[in-house]
Amino acid sequence: MIDALTITNFKSFASAEIPLGAYTLLSGLNSSGKSTVLQALALLRQAERAGLLSDYRDYDEDGAVGGFPLNGELVELGTGQDILHEDYVTEPGRDPEIGFALRAETTAPFEWRGRYGREDDLLTLTVCRPRPHEHGEDYDEDAITLFNPGFQYLRADRINPAVTYPQSHEMAVRRGFLGTRGEYTIDYLRHYQDETVPSTVLHHPDASPRLLDQVEAWMGEICPGVKIAATAIERTDLVRLGFEFTRTGHLTTNARRPTNVGFGLTYVLPVVVACLTARPGAMILLENPEAHVHPQGQSAMARLTCAAAAAGAQVIVETHSDHILNGVRLTVKRQQLAPDDVRLHYFQRNADGIVDIVSPAIGPDGMLSQWPSGFFDEWDRSLDELLG
């Protein structure tokens, strides 16, 4: 498991080290650096999938083939000028470099740095540790969950209710990737709906271990009685999603189009599937799993994302929801997740533009070691004014 991510000269940070746990919660005001953390990890994954981290050769040889591809399947960041921190740090007389490092307890650190180019969308590597085929016994690649199978990254701009969704054997079936917007979730569910959810900690008590039954049970925390139908449309590369609802123990006669059902059901479905299919040793990045979901459903999403971490995945969640935070605290208090497995980070941008990260510790009782100003305290402030 990755214990820390170090970021240098990338977007919100000139230099920052962010401790990570089995479950990491990122919170803070808008544009305070939370998404930068997820994008840094996604950029490294994007480079690794393209073979641009492992295929690195010495910069002074025939020309480097490694680097950071800024635009691809996971992130589209523009060019170097769009990602270089405005107050970048560098050694005198040297061009700025954008860098990342991953640290895990069971391995020597992994580090990459790329040369800044204002108009470049591929930043050439200048430092790569370890070098390919020179890992040695000190390096344990399996500890770097970011590069393991089962990776999922669900951005905040997920799929909207629609009549059809894309079908892709490569993405949904072979790779098991739901897409950054969750666009392949319906096809994945269509293909794997009869598979068993292996980890019992993920099982909703009201359903069988079958994947579709578990998905419906967890979705029922948002909309009770919902049933899901995912079917292929013959002779097309499309799949159809339909919702049905129980009424006094019986299904309604017709499946409803997602466009005629509440926005939140479609929006949260990829999050539910990603968590239920979490693999031990994999990484799951989730932006705003609470979006378009009522408070009770948000608490359920907290329980489910924590269960994915308890099942062995490394889960990193960006959220604006106090219901997600309190759900995590309750999970710890119920001893369903160890306090040491949780990292809480609150990002705040000061008047000088520097981002500070405050990291309260969580105790076995779910209580926090500190409650910094602005950290999910708006309700308390509003209540004080109402009662004043």
N, C-alpha and C positions, 0 to 999 in steps of 0.2 A: 504494500500500500504506500502511496505517495504521502510523505509527512509534511512536505513544504514545497511551495512554488516561489521562485525568485524571479522578479520581473525587472528589467533594466531598460529605460528610455522608451517604453512602450505606452502610448496613449496617456492614461491618467497618471502614470508613475515614472519618475526619474529613477527611483530605486525602491523596491518593496519586497519584503518576504512575507508570504501569507501561509501560516501553518494550516495544514489540512488534516482532517480526520476521516473516519469511516463515514461520518455525516457532517458536512460543513454547511452552515447557513450564512449567507451573505445578505446584509441589509444595509439600508442607508437612504439618503435623499437621492433624487434623480441626478444623473450625471456626476456621481461621486466615485465611480471606479469599479462598481460591482461587475458590470458586464465586461470590463477589461480583463478581469480574472478569467471568466469563462472563455472569452475570445482568445486569450493567450494559450489556454489549454487546447482549444479547438484548432488554433493555427498550428501548433506542434503536431496534433493528430493529422491535420491536413497535409503537412509536410512529410510525415512518416508514411502515410498512405500513398503518396506520390513517389516514394523512394528517395526523397531529397534530404533525409537525415542520415540514412544508412549508407547511401552511395557517395558520401563526401570523400573527396581526395584533397591532398594538401593544396592550399590556395596558390602556392607558387609553382605548382606543376602545370600540366597541360591546360589548366582552366578548371575551375571548380564546377561540379555538377550539383552540389548541394545548396540548399537555401530555404528561405521561408516564402512559399507561394501565397501572396496576400489575397488572392481571389480564387475561390474554388468551391468545392461541394459544401463545406461547413461554414466558412466565413468569406465575406467579400468586403475587404478593408480599403481598397483603393490602391494608392501608391505610397512610397516611403514618406512623402510629406504629410500624408493623412494619419500616420501612426506614430511618428517621432514625437516624443514628449517635448514641449516647447522649451523647457529648462533642462535639457538633457545634460547628463554628466559624461565626461570623457577625459582622457589624459591629454595634457597639453601637446599640441601639434598633431593630434590624431583625429581622424574622422570619427563621427559618432557611430556607435554600434548599438543594435537592438538585440537584447539577449534574454534568455530564459534558462533556468536551472530547476531540476527536479531532484528532491532528496527523499530517500527512503531508508528506513532503519537497517535493512538487510543488504544494502548495496552502496557502493561508492556513488557520489553525485553524478548525475548526467547534466551536461551543460552545452548550450549552443549559443553562438553569437553571430549575427549577420551584419554585413556592411550596409550602412544607410545609403540609399540612392533616392534622390528627391522624386524622380519620375519612374523609378523601378517598381514593378509589381512582383519581382522575385529578388529577394535580398540575399546575396551570396554569402555563404557561411565563411567566417574567418576563424571560428573556434568550434570544434566538435569534440566533446568528451563523453563517452569513450569513442575512439576512432573505430570504424568497422574492422572486424576480425582481430581486434586487439583488446577485446574486453577483459580477458583474464578472469581469474577466480574472484576478483573483487566486485565484479559487476553482475547483478542479477536482474535481467531484463523483465522477468515475470513480476517483479515487485513494482514495476512502473505500470500501474493499472491503466493509464491513458492509452497505451498501445496494445492492450490485450483485446481478444475478441469480446463481442458483446457491448461495445461502446455505443452510447446513445447521447445525442445532444438535441434537446428540444428548445427552440428559441421561443421568445414571447409571441412572435407573430405566427401562431400556428394556424392549421387549416380552419377555414370558415365552413359553416353549413353549405353543402353543395349537393347537387343531384348525383354526380359521379366523382370518382377519385382515380388516380393513375394506378395501373397494374404494372408491376415490374418483378420478374422472376429474379433478376440480378440483385436488386436492392432488398426486396421484402423476403424472398425465399432463401436465396443462397447466402446473402450477407446478414440477413436478419436486421437490417437497418431501417428504422421507421421514417427517416428523413428529418432534416432540421425543423421542418414545419409539421412533421407528423403525417406528411402526405401519403406515405406508404403503409400507414397503420391499418387501413381497411383491408388492403391486399394481404398484409401479414396475418391479420385476424382470420380472414377467409381461409388461408392455407393451413394455419396452425390451430384453429379453434378447438380441435379435439385433443390436442396435446395436454399433458398433465403439468400443472404448476408444481415443480419438484419440492420447493422449500415450504415446509409447513408454516413457517413464520409469516408467509405472505398470504396464507389462506384466510379468506373471509369465512367466519363460522357458519354462515347461512347457505353455503353452496358446496358442491362437489369440487374436487381438485381440477376438473376440466377447465381449460383456459377460458373458454367463452362463458362458462358458468361463473367463474371468479370475476371476470370483467363485469358481467351483469350485476353481480352482488356488490362490488365496489361502486359501480355507477349508480346503483340503487341508493347509496348514501347521499347522492346528489338529487336523484329523482326516483323515489321509491316505485318499484314495479316495472322498471324499464327493461325491455328485451331488445337484443341487437341482432340484426340480420346483415351479413356481409356476403354478397354474391357477385360472381363474375358476370359480365355482360357478354354474351356469345359473340365471337368474331370481332371483338374490339380489345383494346389494351386498357379497358376501364373496369372498375368495380363499383357496385352500388351499395350504399349504406342505408338501412332502414331501421326505424325505431318502432317498437310496439309496446303497449302498456297493459298491465294486468288490471282488471276491475272485478272486484268481488270474486277473486280466484280464477277468472277467465281472461284470456287475451282479447283485445279488441280485434275486430275482423280484418282490418287493413293496416299494413305497415305504413308509417308516416315518413314523408321525406324529411331529411335533416333541416331543410329550409323552412319547414312548417313546425319545427320544434325549437325549444329554447337554445340560444347560442351556446350556453355553457356545456351542454352534453357533448357536442362535437369537439369543442375546444379542449376539454379535459380528457377525452378518450385516449389520445396518444400518451399522456402522462400515466394513466392507469395501466396501459399495455406495457409501457417501458418498465415500470416498477415490477409488474407481475412476471415479466420475463427476464428480470435481472439475473446476471450470471455472477457467481463468485469470482472475484478478481477483476471484474470489469468496472468501468467508470461510467456514471450517468450524470449528465449536466442538465439541469432543469431551470428554465427561466420562468418565474411567476406561475407555478402550478396552480395557484389560487384564482387565476384570472377568470372572470365571468362565473364564479361559483359562490353560492351563498355561504355564510359562516359555518354552518354545520358541515357542509361539503368540504370547506377548507380544512377543518379539523380532521376530517377523514383523509384528505390528501396528505396531511402531516403524518398521520399514522401509517399510511401506505408507503410514503417515501422513507420513513424510518425503518419500516419492515424490510425494504429493499437493502438498506445498509446492514440490518441484522442478518440478512440472507447472504452477506458476503460481498456485495458490491460496494464501491466507493461512490457516494452520492454527494453532489454539490448543488445546492439549491439557492437561487437568488429570489428574494421575496420582499414584498411590501406588507405582508399580512401578519398581524399580531396573532391571528388564529393558527397560522403555521408555526410561529414561535412557541405559542403555548401548547400546541400539540406535541412538539418535540420535547418540551419540558415534562409534560405528562407521561410521554413514552419513557423517559429516563426515570421518573418517579415510580412508574409501574415495573421497573427493572426489565424492560423490553429492549433497552439499549443502554450500554454502560456510559457513565458520565465522561470517561476518558475517550470515548469514541466520538464525542461531539465537539465541534469547534464552532463558536459563534463570533462573527466579525461584523462590526458596525463601521461603515465608511462615512466620513464627513469631510467636506472640502472647506478649508479655512479661507479667511478673507484674502490671504496671499496666494490662493490657488493650490496650496499644498494639501494633499489628501492624507488625513490621519486615519488610522485603523485602530479601533478600540475593540478588545477581544475579551468580553466577560466569560468567566469560567462557570460551568454549570455543576451544581452539586447533586448528590444522590437523591435529594428531596425535590429536585427540579428548580430550586432557587438559584439565582444568579449572584455572582460575586460583586457585580456593580451594575448600575443602570445609568449609562451616560445620557446626557441631555439630548433629546431627539430620538432616542432608541425606543420606539413604540410607546411613547408617553403622551401622545396627543389626546387620548381619551381621558387620562388623568387631568390634564390641563383644562380640557373642556369641562370636566366635571367640577373642578375647583371653581371655574367661573360661574357655572350654573348654580352652585351652592353658595357662592360668595355673596 
